[in-house]
Amino acid sequence: MIRRVPHPFAFCAKGARRTRLARVLDLHLDSNHAKSCQVLLYNVPMRNTRTLSVTLPPDMLKRAQSIAKKESRTMSELIREALRHYERRSWWDDVNAYGRAQAESRGIREQDVDRLIHEARASKRDKKNS
């Protein structure tokens, strides 16, 4: 059974080493030990982040807190995901701008794209079958 641990450290029976973890698996030890042991599924490195202060308008803050609560995330996780989404969107916008510039420099219009794709695929098939 996988479950979240409320405390960032877990101890195994017989005083095993203290380790920071995200999720643990409960296992029962051999019949001599009735206690259960929390076994680390994966190690999470100690904090390697920096603190950032962000100001938000009150209504935006309430919406962010509501989303975080609904998704069982921390505000930090929510903001990190928003930044990743922004980065992906920005990258995609850059790729599209590059493609539009290349098409314009070659005199290709949007309505030409389907025809050019079909011609290129047909040419490739012909070379393959020859």
C-alpha positions in Angstrom: 0.0 0.0 0.0 1.5 3.4 -1.0 0.6 6.4 1.1 2.0 9.8 1.8 3.8 10.3 5.1 3.0 13.5 7.0 6.4 13.8 8.4 9.4 14.3 6.1 11.5 11.7 7.9 10.7 8.0 8.6 12.4 5.6 11.0 12.6 1.9 10.4 12.6 -0.7 13.3 15.9 -1.3 15.0 16.9 2.4 14.5 17.7 2.5 10.8 19.2 5.6 9.3 17.0 8.7 9.0 16.1 9.5 5.4 14.0 12.2 3.7 11.3 10.6 1.6 8.2 11.3 -0.3 6.4 8.0 -0.3 6.9 4.8 1.6 5.7 1.3 1.4 4.6 -0.4 4.6 6.1 -3.9 5.0 5.8 -6.3 7.9 9.0 -7.7 9.3 9.6 -11.4 9.9 7.5 -13.2 12.4 9.9 -12.3 15.2 9.0 -8.7 14.8 5.4 -7.7 15.0 6.2 -4.1 14.2 5.9 -2.8 10.7 8.7 -1.0 9.0 8.4 1.9 6.5 10.6 1.1 3.5 11.8 3.9 1.2 10.5 3.6 -2.4 12.8 6.3 -3.7 15.1 8.9 -2.2 14.3 12.6 -2.5 17.4 14.7 -2.2 17.5 17.2 0.6 16.2 20.6 -0.3 17.9 22.1 -3.3 15.7 25.1 -3.9 15.6 28.8 -3.2 12.8 30.8 -1.6 11.0 33.3 -3.7 8.5 35.9 -2.6 5.6 36.5 -5.0 2.9 39.1 -4.6 -0.6 38.3 -6.0 -3.8 40.3 -6.0 -6.2 39.0 -3.3 -8.7 37.4 -5.8 -5.9 35.6 -7.7 -4.4 34.4 -4.4 -7.8 33.0 -3.4 -8.2 31.2 -6.7 -4.6 29.8 -6.4 -5.3 28.6 -2.9 -8.5 27.0 -4.0 -6.8 25.1 -6.9 -4.0 24.0 -4.6 -6.5 22.7 -2.1 -8.6 21.0 -4.7 -5.6 19.2 -6.2 -4.0 18.5 -2.8 -0.8 20.5 -3.8 1.2 23.0 -2.0 1.3 26.5 -3.4 4.9 25.9 -4.4 3.9 22.9 -6.4 1.2 24.9 -8.1 3.5 27.8 -9.0 6.1 25.4 -10.3 3.6 23.7 -12.5 2.3 27.0 -13.8 5.9 28.0 -14.7 6.5 24.7 -16.5 3.2 25.2 -18.5 4.3 28.8 -19.3 7.7 27.5 -20.5 6.1 24.9 -22.8 3.7 27.4 -24.2 6.5 29.9 -24.8 8.6 27.2 -26.5 5.7 26.2 -28.8 5.0 29.9 -29.7 8.7 30.2 -30.6 8.6 27.1 -32.8 5.5 28.4 -34.6 7.0 31.8 -35.2 10.1 30.1 -36.7 7.9 28.0 -38.9 5.8 31.0 -40.1 9.0 32.9 -40.9 10.5 30.0 -42.8 7.2 29.5 -44.7 7.0 33.2 -45.5 10.7 33.3 -46.8 9.9 30.4 -49.1 6.5 31.8 -50.3 4.5 29.0 -48.7 0.9 29.9 -47.7 -1.3 28.1 -45.2 -3.5 26.6 -47.9 -0.3 25.1 -49.6 0.7 23.1 -46.6 -1.6 20.0 -47.2 -0.7 19.8 -50.8 3.1 20.0 -50.1 2.8 17.3 -47.4 1.0 15.0 -49.8 3.6 15.7 -52.5 6.5 15.0 -50.2 5.0 11.8 -48.9 4.2 10.6 -52.4 7.8 11.4 -53.5 9.1 9.4 -50.5 6.9 6.4 -51.3 8.0 6.5 -55.0 11.7 6.5 -54.0 11.1 3.6 -51.5 9.2 1.5 -54.1 11.9 2.1 -56.8 
